[in-house]
Amino acid sequence: QVASTRLRLVRRLLYAAIVVLGVALALAQFAAVKRLATGVLASSAVLGIVVGFAARQTLANAVAGILLAVTQPIRIGDLVTFEGTTGTVDDIRLTYTYIATGTGERYVVPNERLAQSSVQNHTLADSRVRVEVSLWVPADTDPVRAVALLGRDEGVDAKIADVDKDGVRITASAWARNAPERGAVEAGLRAGCLARLRQLDEESRDRDPDAPPE
């Protein structure tokens, strides 16, 4: 991830430099363009102020993109949360960063905003991602038995998260090896929990055949 993020930036910087240099060399072959360039350079201070003011936002995004690639608070492939949006960093370009959400959308963020704001990086220290699902069971259900059943599956950690008059909220969590696997692990975890709770319901009815299904 570190190398991929930096190499993409270096490649784009080199491409931009080659294009600018190539255009400049091509234009330098014309005498009229040379005379125009001489006049422009004579007033380069004024021109620099005008261009710098007009392109301030673009230049700020470009500088921020370079800083992001060098310091790497986020990397390509990281799972991040920015301003309430969670997704995987798909690409970091000179001016914008692209974040792919779980719904298939791409969140485009100016690099300057990323450099100036707080970003929650879920995979900076560990490529694994913690996945958690919540389930509500009726108040008359044995929550201890439910937690024990949910925790039988390998790698699943279940616990009682909340209790109120309408029921008990149980959370089950597991680890996904990386951000792209998060959706599949979450779906499998949810399906497994439902199967375990169905097993608990069948055990309750076996003990009390007249009891309605939960």
C-alpha positions in Angstrom: 0.0 0.0 0.0 2.8 2.4 0.9 4.7 1.8 -2.4 1.5 1.8 -4.5 0.4 5.1 -3.2 3.8 6.9 -3.7 4.4 5.3 -7.1 1.1 6.5 -8.5 1.9 10.1 -7.4 5.4 9.9 -8.9 4.1 8.6 -12.2 1.5 11.3 -12.5 4.1 14.0 -11.6 6.5 12.7 -14.2 3.7 12.5 -16.8 2.7 16.2 -16.1 6.3 17.3 -16.2 6.9 15.5 -19.6 3.8 17.0 -21.1 4.7 20.6 -20.0 8.3 20.3 -21.1 7.3 18.8 -24.5 4.8 21.5 -25.2 7.4 24.2 -24.2 10.1 22.7 -26.4 7.7 22.5 -29.4 6.5 26.1 -29.0 10.1 27.3 -28.7 10.7 26.3 -32.3 8.6 29.2 -33.5 10.1 32.7 -33.6 6.8 34.4 -32.8 6.3 32.3 -29.8 9.8 33.2 -28.6 9.2 36.9 -28.8 5.9 36.4 -27.0 7.6 34.4 -24.3 10.2 37.1 -23.9 7.5 39.7 -23.3 5.7 37.4 -20.9 8.8 36.7 -18.9 9.4 40.5 -18.6 6.1 40.7 -16.7 6.4 37.4 -15.0 5.9 38.9 -11.5 2.5 40.3 -12.4 1.6 37.2 -14.4 2.7 34.9 -11.5 0.4 36.8 -9.1 -2.6 36.6 -11.4 -2.1 32.9 -12.2 -1.4 32.1 -8.6 -4.5 33.8 -7.3 -6.7 32.2 -10.0 -5.3 28.7 -9.4 -4.9 28.9 -5.6 -7.4 26.2 -4.9 -6.0 23.8 -7.5 -2.4 24.4 -6.3 -3.5 23.9 -2.7 -5.1 20.6 -3.7 -2.0 19.5 -5.6 0.4 20.4 -2.7 -2.0 18.5 -0.3 -2.0 15.5 -2.6 1.8 15.4 -2.5 1.8 15.7 1.3 -0.8 12.9 1.5 1.4 10.6 -0.6 4.5 11.4 1.4 3.2 11.3 4.9 0.4 8.7 4.1 -2.2 9.2 6.8 -4.3 7.3 4.3 -3.2 4.8 1.6 -4.8 3.2 -1.4 -6.8 0.2 -0.1 -7.3 1.6 3.4 -10.8 1.6 5.0 -11.5 5.2 6.2 -14.3 7.3 7.5 -14.4 11.0 6.5 -17.2 13.3 7.4 -19.6 10.4 8.1 -18.8 8.5 4.9 -17.0 5.1 5.2 -15.3 3.5 2.3 -12.1 2.1 0.8 -9.6 4.6 -0.7 -9.7 3.8 -4.4 -7.2 6.3 -5.7 -5.2 9.4 -4.5 -4.6 11.8 -7.4 -2.9 15.2 -7.5 -6.0 17.1 -6.7 -8.7 14.7 -5.5 -9.0 11.4 -3.6 -11.6 8.8 -4.5 -13.3 6.8 -1.8 -15.4 3.8 -2.9 -18.4 3.2 -0.5 -20.0 -0.1 0.2 -23.0 0.9 -2.0 -20.9 1.1 -5.2 -20.7 4.9 -5.1 -17.4 6.9 -5.3 -16.9 9.8 -2.9 -14.6 12.4 -4.4 -12.9 14.6 -1.9 -10.5 17.5 -2.6 -7.1 16.8 -1.1 -6.9 20.1 0.7 -10.0 19.1 2.8 -8.4 15.7 3.6 -5.2 17.4 4.7 -7.0 19.9 6.9 -9.6 17.6 8.5 -9.6 14.5 10.7 -9.8 11.2 9.0 -10.5 7.9 10.8 -8.3 5.2 9.2 -9.5 1.7 10.3 -6.7 -0.2 8.7 -3.6 2.0 9.2 -2.1 -0.1 12.0 -3.7 -3.5 11.0 -5.0 -4.5 7.6 -7.8 -6.5 9.3 -11.2 -5.0 9.7 -13.5 -5.5 12.7 -17.1 -6.3 11.5 -20.0 -6.1 14.0 -23.7 -6.8 13.6 -26.5 -6.2 16.1 -29.5 -8.4 16.8 -32.6 -7.8 19.0 -34.2 -10.7 20.8 -37.4 -10.6 22.8 -37.2 -9.8 26.5 -38.4 -13.2 27.5 -35.5 -14.9 25.7 -32.6 -16.3 27.6 -29.9 -13.8 26.6 -27.1 -15.8 28.2 -28.0 -18.8 26.2 -28.3 -16.7 23.0 -24.8 -15.2 23.6 -23.4 -18.7 24.1 -24.9 -20.0 20.9 -23.7 -17.1 18.8 -20.2 -17.5 20.2 -20.0 -21.1 19.1 -18.9 -20.2 15.6 -15.1 -19.9 15.2 -13.8 -16.3 15.4 -17.2 -14.8 16.5 -17.3 -12.8 19.7 -20.8 -12.2 21.1 -22.0 -10.1 24.0 -25.0 -8.4 25.5 -24.9 -4.7 24.3 -28.1 -3.2 25.6 -31.2 -4.1 27.6 -34.6 -2.4 27.6 -38.3 -3.2 28.3 -38.8 -4.4 24.7 -35.9 -6.7 24.3 -32.2 -7.4 24.5 -29.6 -6.2 21.9 -26.8 -8.6 21.3 -23.8 -7.8 19.2 -21.7 -10.3 17.3 -18.3 -9.4 15.8 -15.6 -11.0 13.7 -12.5 -10.1 11.8 -12.2 -9.6 8.0 -8.7 -10.1 6.6 -8.9 -6.8 4.7 -11.3 -4.1 3.7 -12.6 -5.7 0.4 -13.7 -8.8 2.4 -15.7 -6.7 4.9 -19.1 -7.0 3.1 -18.9 -10.8 2.7 -17.8 -11.4 6.3 -20.6 -9.1 7.5 -23.2 -11.0 5.4 -22.0 -14.4 6.6 -21.9 -13.2 10.2 -25.5 -12.0 10.0 -26.7 -15.2 8.4 -24.9 -17.4 11.0 -26.4 -15.4 13.8 -29.9 -15.8 12.4 -29.3 -19.6 12.2 -28.1 -19.7 15.8 -31.1 -17.7 17.0 -33.4 -20.1 15.1 -31.8 -22.9 16.9 -32.5 -21.2 20.2 -36.1 -20.7 19.2 -36.4 -24.5 18.4 -34.9 -25.4 21.8 -37.4 -23.1 23.6 -40.3 -24.7 21.8 -39.0 -28.2 22.6 -39.0 -27.3 26.3 -42.5 -25.7 26.0 -44.4 -27.1 22.9 -47.4 -24.7 23.6 -45.2 -21.6 23.4 -45.6 -19.4 20.2 -42.5 -19.0 18.0 -40.3 -16.0 19.0 
